[in-house]
């Protein structure tokens, strides 16, 4: 089957949507499908076309000024993006877009409907949660309008957490059109293991001091500032992600910048606690990776976690403010037995809920009823 995946961003750009789309392309190609990925070309050093892991990757003309200036990822398509998409949609038998908030998936959905190609979508985010009211208002308006236009035209909309399911239902998507799935984590790659002292030295991290790790973009609603505020005696805070912290990094903390995906397992193994007090997320992908690596985790509380049947004694769910974040970290670091129990619980939960093999099987069944259409367009 010829499957076109459209994602506004794709590796080496770092983020959850990128990671999900990347794995989707690899899994479908490995299963024998003919897969093409369309994404934005923001770095002129990257090739316009590449063949990776058995799939074709097309980087189409786009710009990224909003993220570059304000840290908010929102790419703008060039005219060449439309032309490339039109050819790729004509070639495809299935079009699968990632998050209707962004221009490239919106354009791909429109072209797929016009070409009568079966359309699928993965909705990654729920209601807008950005702390700035203007950004939040734009996200809400664009996401609502695009969703109400695109979701009804999809055969299936994939949602990775109960919060997004509720968002889709509120947007008028019928329950039988929503595929509830999980973001799979390779639990062989993200696994407990001995810390690499050479990595610790390479990143300039102090020896013999517990590491509190945050992985995510340096934007307010990810909660990095609350983790940074927990820096102090008896621990070293490490921030990894795109963007830059607002203001200077205090003593007792290190900002690594973006860490490539293939180096994240080693970073998790250096850590003693993982903290991500983000707003509007339920088990984001980096939290799943940290859990698979056997780390105790500190996350923002939400009633949606109850749907997973979690043990709240072994998963720290707190308010996303500096004081409760610091209190949770203090408690975990002060009790070796608790830290070991929480780490073991994280690993067991990741194996039960987030193992990639189960998620991959669900993905491969998604397009079972798609009819074959004649090929067209480009290869």
Secondary structure, 3 states (H helix, E strand, C coil): CEEEEECCCCCCCCCHHHHHHHHHHHHHHHCCCEEEEEEEECCCCCCCEEEECCEEEEEEEEECHHHHHHCCCCCEECHHHHHHHHHHHHHCCEEEEECCCCHHHHHHHHHHHHCCCEEEEEECCCCCCCCCHHHHHHHHHHHHHHHHHHHHHCCEEEECCHHHHHHHHHCCCCHHHEEECCCCECCCCCCCCCCCHHHHHHCCCCCCCCEEEEECCCCHHHCHHHHHCCCECCEEEEEECCCCCCCCCCCCEEEEECCCHHHHHHHHHHCCEEEECCCCCCCCHHHHHHHHCCCEEEEECCHHHHHHCCCCCCCEEECCCHHHHHHHHHHHHHCHHHHHHHHHHHHHHHHHHCEHHHHHHHHHCCCCCCCCCCCCCCC
